[in-house]
Amino acid sequence: MGAVPDVVFVTHETQRSGAPILLLNLLRWLGETTDLSFAVAAAADGPLVAELGEVAPVVLGDEAIAGQLAEARLVYANSTWSHALLDRAPDFPAPVVSHVHELRSLLRQVDPLHAGKRPHRYIAVSEQVRATLVADYGIAPDDVVLCKDFIPVHDVLVHGGGGDADDAGDPADLVDWTALGLPAGCRVVGTVGSLWPTKGTDLFVDLAASLLDQQGSAADDVHFVWVGGPAALVPIFEGYVRDRGLDHRVHVLGEYEKPFRLMRALDVFVLPSREEAFSLVVLEAGVLERPVVSFDCGAGVREVLADRRGVLVEPEDVTAMSQEVAALLADDARRARLGTALAGYVTAEYDVAVRAPDILRVIDAALGR
């Protein structure tokens, strides 16, 4: 890559959460398939910095970021939260592309119109995000480009013990649940996500309580796992689970670099989020052939799970979700049908090779390439 990058990608965080993970997968694809030169400017160190550094130079902190922005031909803000980094930098000549991963509740906290420079183009991850930007913020429709989220399907399959992995086989053989504190032979309901209220941490515990209460002895072998961090919040969530009297059935496993084996070993994947502009973990669970039950928390999730590829229930309706999960646990054939249908759809529609070119076209247009 050249000394002066074509694009500086700005990220407000480098945690293992949706927007930074999408950025990492985008940069890997750009590095493998294009001659674009780029660098990453991040607010602070975090778990993804080392991996980002394998594909691009990474600078941290306001002074280093300002230096990169001054030289860039294009600045790419990888979320509306990243606009704060642009605000703190001296004026720079490059146009800005803003990748909006947020819906209304988060957009209310960080105005997408407020940036060091008014973005030249906005990228919306779903039609719902696009409509919000146009209707609520008065952004011209032609300035908002729909670019749906994606995952590297092959990598997820390989790391999940599927596809052409050396040990591809029965998902039940992938994880020794007893080593993680679960009993042998149990059925496992789980999710993957950051430990934030918008991700429905409390609703996940409510789900466990509801299902165990409804099913009685029929659920004696059902356990629940939450995979995700950050690490500092794990003991807090464990304390909440313990206070609810469910620490023997709800297990907080913390953050995994690649949680795909755990995901593929689940009997049912649930998404208890209150709001999602899109959901990478639903795509990942889907390509791993897991049946998914989700709250109707956003148009992106709704689109992916439509046409009997998954199960949607009303937002925050824990009773309905627990009933749907219980029904799936009792029906092996239906779980398999849902998993197969979702895997085929995600592979065809949401692989990085299918969707990343949409973003490249926005970048090329902004650069005049």
C-alpha positions as CSV (number, residue, x, y, z in Angstrom):
1,M,0.0,0.0,0.0
2,G,1.2,3.5,-0.7
3,A,2.4,5.9,1.9
4,V,-0.6,8.2,1.4
5,P,-3.8,6.1,1.5
6,D,-6.7,6.5,-0.8
7,V,-9.1,5.9,2.0
8,V,-8.9,6.3,5.8
9,F,-11.4,4.1,7.5
10,V,-12.4,5.7,10.9
11,T,-13.8,3.5,13.7
12,H,-14.9,4.6,17.1
13,E,-14.2,1.2,18.6
14,T,-12.2,-2.0,18.0
15,Q,-14.3,-4.4,20.1
16,R,-15.7,-7.6,18.8
17,S,-19.0,-6.1,17.8
18,G,-20.9,-5.8,14.6
19,A,-19.6,-2.6,12.9
20,P,-15.9,-3.3,13.6
21,I,-16.2,-6.9,12.6
22,L,-17.9,-5.9,9.3
23,L,-15.1,-3.4,8.7
24,L,-12.5,-6.1,9.2
25,N,-14.2,-8.4,6.8
26,L,-14.6,-5.5,4.3
27,L,-10.9,-4.6,4.5
28,R,-9.8,-8.2,4.0
29,W,-11.9,-8.4,0.9
30,L,-10.6,-5.1,-0.4
31,G,-7.0,-6.1,0.2
32,E,-7.5,-9.4,-1.6
33,T,-9.5,-8.1,-4.6
34,T,-8.6,-4.5,-5.3
35,D,-5.6,-2.1,-5.7
36,L,-7.1,0.4,-3.2
37,S,-4.7,1.7,-0.6
38,F,-6.2,2.3,2.9
39,A,-5.5,2.8,6.5
40,V,-7.5,2.5,9.7
41,A,-7.9,5.3,12.3
42,A,-9.3,4.1,15.6
43,A,-10.2,5.9,18.8
44,A,-8.5,3.4,21.1
45,D,-6.9,0.0,21.3
46,G,-9.1,-3.1,21.5
47,P,-9.3,-6.8,20.6
48,L,-9.6,-6.3,16.9
49,V,-6.6,-4.0,16.5
50,A,-4.1,-6.8,15.8
51,E,-6.3,-8.3,13.1
52,L,-7.0,-4.9,11.5
53,G,-3.2,-4.4,11.6
54,E,-2.7,-7.5,9.4
55,V,-4.6,-5.9,6.5
56,A,-3.9,-2.1,7.0
57,P,-1.8,0.4,8.9
58,V,-3.6,1.3,12.1
59,V,-3.3,4.6,14.0
60,L,-4.7,5.3,17.4
61,G,-5.6,8.6,19.1
62,D,-6.6,12.0,18.1
63,E,-3.2,13.3,16.9
64,A,-2.4,10.4,14.7
65,I,-6.0,10.4,13.3
66,A,-5.7,14.0,12.4
67,G,-2.5,13.3,10.5
68,Q,-4.2,10.5,8.5
69,L,-7.2,12.6,7.7
70,A,-5.1,15.5,6.4
71,E,-3.6,13.2,3.7
72,A,-6.5,11.0,2.8
73,R,-8.4,11.2,-0.5
74,L,-11.5,9.9,1.2
75,V,-12.6,9.5,4.8
76,Y,-14.9,6.5,5.6
77,A,-16.7,6.8,8.9
78,N,-17.6,3.3,9.9
79,S,-20.6,4.3,12.1
80,T,-22.2,7.5,13.1
81,W,-20.4,7.2,16.4
82,S,-17.2,7.6,14.5
83,H,-18.2,11.2,13.6
84,A,-17.0,12.3,17.0
85,L,-13.4,11.5,15.9
86,L,-13.9,13.7,12.8
87,D,-15.2,16.5,15.0
88,R,-12.1,16.6,17.0
89,A,-9.7,16.7,14.0
90,P,-8.7,19.9,12.3
91,D,-10.4,20.6,9.0
92,F,-9.4,18.2,6.2
93,P,-10.0,18.3,2.5
94,A,-11.3,14.8,1.8
95,P,-15.0,14.0,1.3
96,V,-16.7,11.8,3.9
97,V,-18.7,8.6,3.4
98,S,-20.7,7.6,6.6
99,H,-21.7,4.0,7.1
100,V,-24.8,4.0,9.2
101,H,-25.3,0.8,11.3
102,E,-27.8,2.4,13.7
103,L,-31.5,2.7,14.0
104,R,-33.6,5.4,15.8
105,S,-32.8,4.8,19.4
106,L,-29.0,5.0,18.8
107,L,-29.3,7.7,16.2
108,R,-31.0,9.9,18.8
109,Q,-27.7,9.7,20.8
110,V,-25.5,10.7,17.9
111,D,-26.9,12.9,15.1
112,P,-25.9,11.5,11.7
113,L,-25.9,15.1,10.3
114,H,-23.4,16.3,12.8
115,A,-19.9,15.6,11.7
116,G,-16.7,17.5,11.3
117,K,-17.7,17.6,7.7
118,R,-21.2,16.8,6.2
119,P,-20.9,13.4,4.7
120,H,-20.8,13.2,0.9
121,R,-22.7,9.9,0.9
122,Y,-24.4,7.8,3.5
123,I,-24.4,4.0,3.4
124,A,-27.5,2.4,5.0
125,V,-27.4,-1.3,6.1
126,S,-31.1,-1.8,5.6
127,E,-34.1,-0.2,3.9
128,Q,-35.3,0.8,7.4
129,V,-32.1,2.7,8.1
130,R,-32.3,4.4,4.7
131,A,-35.9,5.4,5.3
132,T,-35.0,6.8,8.7
133,L,-32.2,8.9,7.4
134,V,-34.4,10.3,4.6
135,A,-37.6,10.9,6.7
136,D,-36.2,11.9,10.1
137,Y,-33.0,13.8,9.1
138,G,-34.0,15.2,5.7
139,I,-31.1,13.6,3.8
140,A,-31.7,13.5,0.1
141,P,-32.6,10.0,-1.1
142,D,-29.9,10.1,-3.8
143,D,-27.3,10.6,-1.0
144,V,-28.2,7.4,0.8
145,V,-27.0,4.1,-0.7
146,L,-28.3,0.8,0.5
147,C,-25.5,-1.7,1.1
148,K,-26.6,-4.7,3.2
149,D,-24.4,-6.4,5.7
150,F,-22.4,-9.5,4.9
151,I,-20.2,-12.3,6.4
152,P,-17.3,-14.3,5.0
153,V,-19.3,-17.5,4.5
154,H,-16.4,-19.8,3.9
155,D,-14.4,-18.6,6.9
156,V,-17.5,-19.0,9.2
157,L,-18.1,-22.5,7.9
158,V,-14.4,-23.6,8.4
159,H,-14.1,-22.1,11.8
160,G,-17.5,-23.5,12.7
161,G,-16.5,-27.0,11.9
162,G,-18.6,-27.2,8.8
163,G,-18.0,-26.9,5.1
164,D,-14.6,-28.2,4.2
165,A,-13.2,-28.1,7.7
166,D,-11.1,-31.1,8.6
167,D,-13.4,-32.1,11.4
168,A,-16.8,-31.3,9.7
169,G,-19.5,-33.6,11.0
170,D,-22.2,-33.8,13.7
171,P,-22.6,-30.4,15.4
172,A,-23.2,-32.2,18.7
173,D,-19.6,-33.4,18.6
174,L,-18.0,-30.0,18.2
175,V,-18.2,-28.7,21.7
176,D,-17.6,-30.4,25.1
177,W,-20.3,-28.5,27.0
178,T,-19.2,-30.2,30.3
179,A,-15.9,-28.3,30.1
180,L,-17.9,-25.1,30.1
181,G,-20.0,-26.0,33.1
182,L,-23.0,-27.6,31.4
183,P,-24.2,-31.1,32.0
184,A,-23.5,-33.9,29.4
185,G,-26.2,-34.5,26.9
186,C,-28.1,-31.2,27.6
187,R,-30.0,-29.3,25.0
188,V,-28.6,-25.8,24.5
189,V,-30.3,-22.5,23.6
190,G,-27.9,-19.6,23.0
191,T,-27.0,-16.3,21.5
192,V,-23.9,-14.3,20.7
193,G,-23.7,-10.5,21.3
194,S,-22.3,-7.7,23.3
195,L,-23.5,-7.3,26.8
196,W,-25.5,-4.1,26.2
197,P,-29.2,-3.5,27.2
198,T,-30.1,-3.0,23.5
199,K,-29.0,-6.6,22.9
200,G,-31.6,-7.8,25.4
201,T,-29.5,-9.3,28.1
202,D,-32.3,-9.0,30.6
203,L,-34.8,-10.4,28.0
204,F,-32.5,-13.5,27.5
205,V,-32.7,-14.2,31.2
206,D,-36.5,-13.6,31.1
207,L,-36.6,-16.1,28.2
208,A,-34.9,-18.8,30.2
209,A,-37.1,-18.2,33.2
210,S,-40.3,-18.3,31.1
211,L,-39.3,-21.5,29.2
212,L,-38.3,-23.3,32.4
213,D,-41.5,-22.3,34.1
214,Q,-43.7,-23.2,31.1
215,Q,-42.1,-26.6,30.3
216,G,-41.5,-27.8,33.9
217,S,-39.8,-31.2,33.9
218,A,-39.8,-31.4,30.1
219,A,-37.1,-28.7,30.2
220,D,-34.9,-30.3,32.9
221,D,-32.1,-30.8,30.3
222,V,-32.4,-27.3,28.7
223,H,-29.6,-24.8,29.3
224,F,-28.9,-21.3,28.0
225,V,-25.6,-19.8,27.0
226,W,-24.6,-16.2,26.2
227,V,-21.4,-15.7,24.3
228,G,-19.9,-12.2,24.2
229,G,-18.3,-9.4,26.1
230,P,-16.7,-7.0,26.8
231,A,-14.9,-8.9,29.5
232,A,-15.5,-6.1,32.1
233,L,-19.3,-6.7,31.8
234,V,-19.2,-10.5,32.1
235,P,-19.1,-10.5,36.0
236,I,-21.9,-7.9,36.1
237,F,-24.1,-10.0,33.9
238,E,-23.2,-13.2,35.9
239,G,-24.3,-11.3,39.0
240,Y,-27.6,-10.4,37.5
241,V,-28.2,-14.1,36.4
242,R,-27.3,-15.2,39.9
243,D,-29.6,-12.7,41.5
244,R,-32.4,-14.1,39.3
245,G,-31.6,-17.6,40.7
246,L,-30.8,-19.0,37.3
247,D,-27.0,-19.4,37.4
248,H,-27.4,-23.2,37.3
249,R,-29.2,-22.9,33.9
250,V,-27.9,-19.7,32.3
251,H,-24.2,-19.7,31.5
252,V,-22.2,-16.6,30.6
253,L,-19.3,-17.8,28.5
254,G,-17.6,-14.4,27.8
255,E,-16.0,-13.3,24.5
256,Y,-14.6,-15.7,21.9
257,E,-12.4,-14.6,19.0
258,K,-14.3,-17.0,16.7
259,P,-17.5,-18.3,18.4
260,F,-18.6,-20.3,15.4
261,R,-18.1,-23.8,16.9
262,L,-20.2,-22.9,19.9
263,M,-22.9,-21.4,17.6
264,R,-23.0,-24.6,15.4
265,A,-23.3,-26.7,18.5
266,L,-26.5,-24.9,19.7
267,D,-29.9,-26.6,19.3
268,V,-31.6,-23.2,18.9
269,F,-30.1,-19.8,18.3
270,V,-32.1,-16.8,19.7
271,L,-31.8,-13.1,19.1
272,P,-33.3,-11.2,22.1
273,S,-32.3,-7.8,20.8
274,R,-34.6,-4.8,21.3
275,E,-33.3,-3.2,18.1
276,E,-31.1,-4.2,15.2
277,A,-30.4,-2.3,12.0
278,F,-29.1,-5.7,10.8
279,S,-27.6,-8.7,12.5
280,L,-24.3,-10.4,11.6
281,V,-24.9,-13.1,14.2
282,V,-28.2,-14.1,12.5
283,L,-26.3,-14.5,9.3
284,E,-23.6,-16.5,11.0
285,A,-26.0,-18.7,12.8
286,G,-27.9,-19.2,9.5
287,V,-24.9,-20.3,7.4
288,L,-24.1,-22.7,10.3
289,E,-27.6,-24.2,9.8
290,R,-28.9,-23.2,13.2
291,P,-32.7,-22.6,13.5
292,V,-33.2,-19.0,14.6
293,V,-35.9,-17.5,16.8
294,S,-35.8,-13.7,17.0
295,F,-37.8,-10.7,18.2
296,D,-39.0,-8.6,15.3
297,C,-36.3,-6.0,16.1
298,G,-35.6,-4.5,12.7
299,A,-36.2,-4.8,8.9
300,G,-32.9,-6.5,8.3
301,V,-33.6,-9.4,10.5
302,R,-37.2,-9.6,9.2
303,E,-35.9,-9.9,5.7
304,V,-33.4,-12.6,6.5
305,L,-35.9,-14.8,8.4
306,A,-38.8,-14.3,6.1
307,D,-40.4,-17.0,4.0
308,R,-40.1,-19.6,6.8
309,R,-36.4,-19.4,7.1
310,G,-36.7,-18.6,10.8
311,V,-39.2,-17.6,13.5
312,L,-40.1,-14.0,14.3
313,V,-42.1,-13.0,17.4
314,E,-43.4,-9.7,18.5
315,P,-40.8,-7.3,20.1
316,E,-39.9,-8.2,23.7
317,D,-42.7,-10.9,23.8
318,V,-40.7,-13.3,26.0
319,T,-43.6,-15.7,26.5
320,A,-44.1,-16.1,22.7
321,M,-40.4,-16.6,22.2
322,S,-40.2,-19.2,24.9
323,Q,-43.1,-21.1,23.3
324,E,-41.5,-21.0,19.9
325,V,-38.1,-22.2,21.3
326,A,-39.8,-25.0,23.2
327,A,-41.7,-26.1,20.0
328,L,-38.4,-26.2,18.1
329,L,-36.6,-28.2,20.8
330,A,-39.3,-30.8,20.5
331,D,-39.2,-31.0,16.7
332,D,-35.8,-32.2,15.2
333,A,-37.1,-32.3,11.6
334,R,-38.4,-28.7,11.7
335,R,-35.1,-27.4,13.2
336,A,-33.3,-29.1,10.4
337,R,-35.6,-27.6,7.7
338,L,-35.2,-24.1,9.1
339,G,-31.5,-24.4,9.3
340,T,-31.1,-25.7,5.8
341,A,-33.3,-23.0,4.3
342,L,-31.6,-20.2,6.1
343,A,-28.1,-21.5,5.2
344,G,-28.9,-21.6,1.5
345,Y,-30.3,-18.1,1.6
346,V,-27.5,-16.5,3.5
347,T,-24.9,-18.2,1.4
348,A,-26.5,-16.9,-1.8
349,E,-27.4,-13.4,-0.7
350,Y,-25.0,-12.3,2.1
351,D,-21.6,-13.5,1.4
352,V,-18.8,-10.9,1.4
353,A,-18.2,-11.6,-2.3
354,V,-21.8,-10.8,-3.0
355,R,-22.3,-7.6,-1.0
356,A,-18.9,-6.0,-0.5
357,P,-18.8,-4.8,-4.2
358,D,-21.8,-2.5,-3.4
359,I,-19.6,-0.6,-0.9
360,L,-16.6,-0.6,-3.3
361,R,-18.8,1.1,-5.9
362,V,-19.6,3.9,-3.4
363,I,-15.9,4.3,-2.6
364,D,-14.9,4.3,-6.3
365,A,-17.6,6.9,-7.1
366,A,-16.4,9.2,-4.2
367,L,-12.8,8.8,-5.4
368,G,-13.8,9.4,-9.0
369,R,-12.3,6.1,-10.1
